[in-house]
Amino acid sequence: MAKAVVQLETLTCPSCVLKIEKAAKSVAGVDPSSVEVLFNASKLKFDFDAEKIAVSDVEKAVTALGYEVKKSQVKDS
């Protein structure tokens, strides 16, 4: 599993966190138990199977909700 951190535009409310977590967990290849949105830091963290998906797949799910992605960082585990 690889680990990703996605920097988001400033989150404005707790319901944003729930929407983003739900979207990330729904992407096949993401470990749902690892998904975490850090509200104050405006970051999305998750583990994923790099052989099945790319971070851009999760970014697309987030941007489809109307949120903007600033940058992403991936670390192999």
C-alpha positions as CSV (number, residue, x, y, z in Angstrom):
1,M,0.0,0.0,0.0
2,A,1.1,3.5,-0.8
3,K,0.2,6.5,1.3
4,A,-1.1,9.8,0.0
5,V,-1.6,13.3,1.3
6,V,-3.7,15.6,-0.7
7,Q,-3.7,19.3,0.1
8,L,-7.1,20.9,-0.4
9,E,-8.3,24.4,-0.6
10,T,-9.4,25.7,2.8
11,L,-12.3,23.7,4.1
12,T,-15.1,25.8,5.5
13,C,-17.3,23.4,7.5
14,P,-17.4,20.0,9.1
15,S,-19.9,18.7,6.6
16,C,-17.2,19.2,3.9
17,V,-15.0,16.7,5.8
18,L,-17.8,14.1,5.8
19,K,-18.5,14.6,2.0
20,I,-14.8,14.3,1.1
21,E,-14.2,11.2,3.3
22,K,-17.2,9.5,1.8
23,A,-16.0,10.3,-1.7
24,A,-12.5,9.0,-1.0
25,K,-13.7,5.8,0.6
26,S,-15.9,5.1,-2.4
27,V,-12.9,4.9,-4.8
28,A,-12.0,1.3,-5.5
29,G,-8.4,0.6,-4.4
30,V,-8.5,3.0,-1.4
31,D,-8.3,1.5,2.1
32,P,-11.5,3.0,3.6
33,S,-10.2,2.5,7.2
34,S,-7.2,4.8,6.4
35,V,-9.2,7.8,5.0
36,E,-8.8,10.9,7.2
37,V,-9.6,14.5,6.5
38,L,-7.7,17.0,8.7
39,F,-10.1,19.9,8.9
40,N,-7.7,22.6,10.3
41,A,-4.9,21.6,7.9
42,S,-7.2,21.1,4.9
43,K,-5.6,17.8,4.1
44,L,-6.9,14.4,3.0
45,K,-4.8,11.4,3.9
46,F,-5.3,7.8,2.8
47,D,-3.7,4.5,1.8
48,F,-4.2,3.0,-1.6
49,D,-3.2,0.2,-3.9
50,A,-0.9,1.9,-6.5
51,E,-1.3,-1.1,-8.8
52,K,-5.1,-0.5,-9.0
53,I,-5.5,3.3,-8.9
54,A,-3.7,6.6,-9.0
55,V,-4.0,9.5,-6.6
56,S,-5.6,11.4,-9.5
57,D,-8.6,9.0,-9.2
58,V,-9.3,10.2,-5.7
59,E,-8.6,13.8,-6.7
60,K,-11.3,13.5,-9.4
61,A,-13.8,12.2,-6.8
62,V,-13.0,15.2,-4.6
63,T,-13.1,17.8,-7.4
64,A,-16.4,16.3,-8.6
65,L,-17.9,17.5,-5.3
66,G,-16.7,21.1,-6.0
67,Y,-13.6,21.1,-3.9
68,E,-10.2,22.2,-5.2
69,V,-7.0,20.2,-4.9
70,K,-3.8,22.2,-4.4
71,K,-1.2,19.4,-4.6
72,S,-0.7,15.8,-3.7
73,Q,2.2,13.8,-2.2
74,V,2.7,10.0,-2.4
75,K,4.9,7.8,-0.3
76,D,5.4,4.1,-0.9
77,S,5.1,2.0,2.2
